[in-house]
Each structure stands twice: as C-alpha cells, then as structure tokens.
Amino acid sequence: MKQLKEFIILQVLAMWLYLVALVGLYILCQLYWERQMVENLTEKYVFITGCDSGFGNQLARQLDARGLRVLAACLTPEGAEQLEKVTSACLKTILLDVTNTESVAAATEWVEEQVEDKGLWGLVNNAGVAFPLAPNQWLTKDDFAKVLNVNLLGVVDVTLYLLPLIRRARGRVVNVSSLAGRIAFSGGGYSPSKFALEAFSDSLRREMYPFGVKVSIIEPGAFLTGLDKCAAEFFSTVWSNVPPDIKELYGQEFWRNFNQTFVGKRWKKKNLHIVTDCMEHALISAYPHSRYSAGRDIKFFFIPLSYLPTLLTDYILTYGHPRPAKSLY
C-alpha cells in the first residue's frame, strides 16, 4: 500500500514537472518570437493617417527616429507643418480627408510615386473621431454618420485603395480600434464604428493571409489624445440641440454630471508610447499579433468585463452613473 502511494505521488510530481516544463518552453518560444524583427527597416515605407496629433503624430515621429520611410497623412496644413518641424527630411507629409474618396485617390497616387516598385510595407489606419458621443436619444442619424464615415468607411476606403501596394510588399495593415470595440460604454456612433472596424479587420486578416499580408488591431484603453480637445464644446452643442421633451426627461443635472464624466481627464493616461509601441511592433515584428490591447484598463478590466454575463456587465458599467431626472429605477 505504501509503495502504491509513493508511486502515485511520483506520478503526480512528474506530471506537474512536465506541465511546468511545457509552460516554460512556451514562454521561451514567445519571448524568442517577440524579439524577431523584419530586416531592412530603412527601406520600408509606412503610410499613417491622422498624424496631426495623438497616436498618429507620436507614431510618425517614433518610426522616423527608427529610420523607416514615413508617409504621414494630416487633415490640416498646420498639423503637417508642425510634424515636419520635429522630424527628419525622410518623413513626407500629405493632406488627407479619409471621408473624401477623391482625396483618398489622390493620396494613393502620391504614395505610389513615393514607394515606386517597392510597394507599401505598412498602412496604419489611425484617423478617427469620437464625437458626437452622448445618450442615443440626444442624437440624430447624421450624428452617427459623422463618426461612421471617418472611423469605419474612411478606413475601408483607404485600405481598399492601398491594398494593391501592400500586397506588392507583402506588408502590414494596422487598424486602430478602441476599448469601445469590446464594450459599448456610451451612445453615439463611436462604439458601433469600432465594433464594425474589428469585424472588418478580422475578415481582412483571413482574406489577406494567402497573399502574405498581415493585419493587426490596436485596442487602446483610455488615453489623452487630440480627440479630447473639443469634448466640452461638443457636449454643449449636442445638449443645446436636444428636443425639449428629451431635456425634461434627463434634466440639467444629468447633463452636468455626464459632461464632467467624459470631459474629465484624471482617469485618462498621457503616455501614448504604450499604444505606439504596440503599433510599432505590429509593423516591424516578424510575428505580429492579431490584436494588441494597450493599457492596463483594457487588459485587466474592460476585456474581462466583456466576457461576463450581460446582466452583470450592464450593472458594473452603469453603477454610479448619473440617473435621468425621470428615471423609474
């Protein structure tokens, strides 16, 4: 009997040692794969949209410092001028409105002239808008369309135009989504646009695999970017256009509290490198991830929250939120 117990103990220990060895081997392999980079980075062209400020601006400067050939698309001449002042002569800028197909077509011709027969190694669809962001009853279909035209249809248009150049280089597509692509935390077109962007990216990744093109999704948590600059003005404008019966339903106090919640910056992170490092890895790693969750909030709160039962998720997301003046609960 004693020998049997000893045999069982030895078998259990052997099993655990085997599992530990497998986990250790897996971690070592992951570390190895993470460090493998593509060669000849100085010959790689990367086109980035939304470079006036925020993630796009930071990434353009970061890749330029690393020696890549950055083609930075800005919405305004001021944004392009400021970026050129702080980067090398290798970085080129162009004005681009992703909602305007003629602008996208012109940018595509310009990119083709720049890359010549090398093709385009990387496309980073970073341009985006968040507002109008408010309870759905405060908004109109046009409010939703403004966001969807930039965050979804603009991405689709730019991607489809540039795909032939990306296929030529067997390059990368990097689409910037959000924690709002996992959890719909507010009304408006922002979350729908990011959920749809994730679906577009997933289908594109599978479609492009036979052609050697890799597609990655970046999911930033809450960060201070250019999207926040006009938040207070947007909320005031939206509230002023809300019909009287809806205003009465919610009340002035609800609007003030809602405004403070989303305009407040204390809970938003300032270190944009957390996100742009993920973008850079997606572009230069030999084994890029299909998804990058950037920030502790999305890794340890929002993603786990998205897998909970809906009833529990709803309770957690609405706990402590302001209640409408005529709320029944």
N, C-alpha and C positions, 0 to 999 in steps of 0.2 A: 504493500500500500504506500509506504514511504517512497519507494523508488518511482511509483506512478506519479505521485505529487511532484517529485523533483523533475521528472520528465516533462510534466505539463508546464511547470514553471519555466524550464529551459526553452520549451517551445514558444511560450508567450513572449519571453525575453528576446528570442531570436526573431519573432515576428515584428516586435517593436523596433529592434535594431535595423531590420530590413526596411521598415517604413521610414525610419529616420534617415537611413542611407539614401532612399529614393527621393525624399523631400530635399535633402542636402544636394543631391545630384541635380535635381530640378532647379534649385536656386542658383547653383553654379552655372548651369546652362543659360538661365535667364540673364544672369549678370554678364555672361560672355556675349550673348546676342545683343544686349542693350548697348554694349560698347563698340559693336561693329558698325563702322561708318562707310558711306559710299566714297568712292575715290574721285579725284579731280574736281573738288568743290569749286575751285576758282573758274571753272568753265561752265558751271551750272547757272542757268537763268531761272529766276523765280519772279512771278508776277503776283503782286499783293494788292487787293482792293481795300479801300477805306484807310488810307495812310495819313490822313490829316491829323489824327490824334489817336489816343488809346492803344489797343493791341497792335493795330496795323503799323502805326508810327514807330512803336517800340521794336517790332519785329524787323521792319525795314532797316533801322539803324543797327540792330543786332546782327543781321545777316550780312550787311555791308561791311561791318567790322570783321566778320569772319572771312571775307573775301569772295562771297558769292556775287553774281551779277544780278542786282536787284532792279526790278522794273516796278516802280511804285505808282499806283493809281490814286489820285486825290480828287476829291469833289470840288475843291476850291483852289484858285491860283495862290491864295495866301498859304494854304496848307502845303502845297508843292514847294513854294519858295522857302518856307521855314525848314522843311525837311532837307532840301538841297544844301542849306547853310551848315547843317551839322553832320553831313555825310561826305563820302569821297566822290570823286568825279566819275567813278564807275557806276554809281547809282543814277538811274534815269527816272524822270517823272513824267506822268501824263495825266490830263484831266479826264475823269470818267464819271458818268452818271449811270449806274447799273440799271436804272429803270427805263433808260432810253436806248432802244435797240440800235439806233444809228450811232450813238456814242460807243456802244459795245463793239459794233462792227469796225468803227474807225480805230479803236484801241487794239482790236485783233490784228488789223493790217500793220499797225505800228509795232506790235510785239513780233510779228513775223519778220519784219525788216530787221529788228534787233537780233533775233536768235538765228536768223538765216537757216542753214541746213542742220544746225544742232538740235533744233526743237526746243520746246519749253519743258524744263525739268520740273518746275513746281508752280502750281496755282493755289493761292491762299484766298479763299472767299471770306474776307473779313468784314467787308462793308455791311453795316446793319443799323437799324433804328429800333428804339423801344417804345416810343410814344406815338400816338395816344395809348396810355396804359391806365385803365380805370375799370370800375364795375361795368359789365357789358351793357346794362340798361342806360348808362350815360352816353353811350357811343352810337355811331351810325355805321352803315355798311362801308361808307367811304373811309371812316377812321380805320377799319380793319384792312381795307385795300391798301392804304398808305404804307402800312407795315409789311404786309404780304408782298407787295410789289418790290420792296427792297430785299427783305430777308429771305424770301423764297424764289420768286420769279426772277429777280435780278441775279441770284446765284445760278439758277437753271440756265438763263440766257448766256451769262459769261462762260459758264462751264461748257455748254454745247458749242459755242463759237471757238473755244480754245482747245477742245479735246483733240482735234487732228494734230496740233503741235505737241500736245502732251504725249499722245501715242507715239509720235516720232521719236521722242526722247525716252520712252518707257518710264515716264515720270510719276509725279505725285499730284493728287488733288487733296487739299486740306480745307475742310469746311468748318467754320466756327459756329457752333451751336451755343448751348447755354444750359444751366441747371433747369431753365424753363422748358427745355426739351425733354426733361424727365418728369417734372412736376409743374402742373398749371397752377401757379400761385396767385394769379390775378386775371381779371378780364382783359379784353383787348386782343389785338392781333399778334402780340409778341409770342406767347406760348404756342398758339396754333402754327405760327410760322416756323418755330424751332422744332416742334414735333414733326412737321412736314419735311423740314430740312434733314432731319435724322433719317426719315424714310427714304428720301431721295438719295442720300449718301450711301445708305445700306444697299439699295438696288444698284447704284452706280458702281460700288465696290465689287459686287458679284459680277456685274456686266463687264467691267474692265479687267478682271483677273486674267482672262485668256490673252490679253494684249500686253501684259506686263506692267500695267498701271495700277498703283496702289492708292487707295482712298482712305483718309483718316478723318475722324470727327473730333473736334476740340470742344469740351464741355466746361467752360469756366464757371466758377462759383460767382459770388458777389464781389465785384471789383469796381473801383472808381475809374471810369473811362470817360470819353467825350460824350457818351450817351446821357450822363447825369447833369450836364451843364445847364440844360434848359428845363429841367424837371419841374421846378416850381411854376415857371411860366406856362408849361403845358397843362398842368393840373388846374391852374386858374382859368385858362382858356376853355378847357373841357367843361369845368363846372359852370361857367357862365353860359354855356350853350345847352345845358341840361334843361329839359322841359320842366315847367313849374310843378306839375304833379309828381315828377320823379324827385325833384328837390325836396318837396314836402315829405316824400316817403323816407328819404335818407336824413335830411336835416343838416344844418350848417355845422353842427358839432362833429358829425360823422366825416364831413369833408375835411375839416381841420385836422382831425386825427389821422385820416387816410393820407393826407398830404404830408404830414410830419413823418409817417412811417416810411414812405417811399423816397422822400427827399432827403431824409436823414442819412448821414454818411458814416456814422460811427461804426456800423456793422459791416461796412464795405472795406475791402483790402486795397492797399495802394501799390503793393509790389507786383507790377504787371509781369515781371520776369517769370513768375510762377506759371503763367499762361504761355508766354512767348517761348519759354524753354521747351514746353510741350510741342509747340508749333515747329520749332527748330528741329527737334528730334524726329518729328514726322517727316520732315523734308530731307534730313541728312543720314538718318539711320538706315542700315541695310535691312533691318527688320522692324519697320514702323508698326505701331499698334493701330488697330482699327478704331479705338476710342481712347481719348485722354481726358480724364477727369481732373481738372486743375483747381486745387484749393481744398482745404480740409472740410469746409462746409458741405461741398457736394459729395466728397468721398465718404464722410462719416455721418452725414445727416440726410441730405436730400436723396442720394441713391438708395440707402437702406429704407428710407421712408417710402420710396416709390414701390417697394416690394411688399409693404404691409397691406392688410385688408383695407379696402376703400373707406369703410366706416371709420377706422382708426386714423387713417391718413387725413380724412376730412376734419376730424376732431382736432388733431395736432396742428394742422395748418390754420384753422380758424380760432384756436384758443387764444384769448387775449386780444383779438381783433376788435375794432370799434363796431358797435351794433347800430344799425339804422334806427332812426327815431321811432319808426312804426314797426319795429321788429316784433314778431309774435313769440320769439323764443329768447 
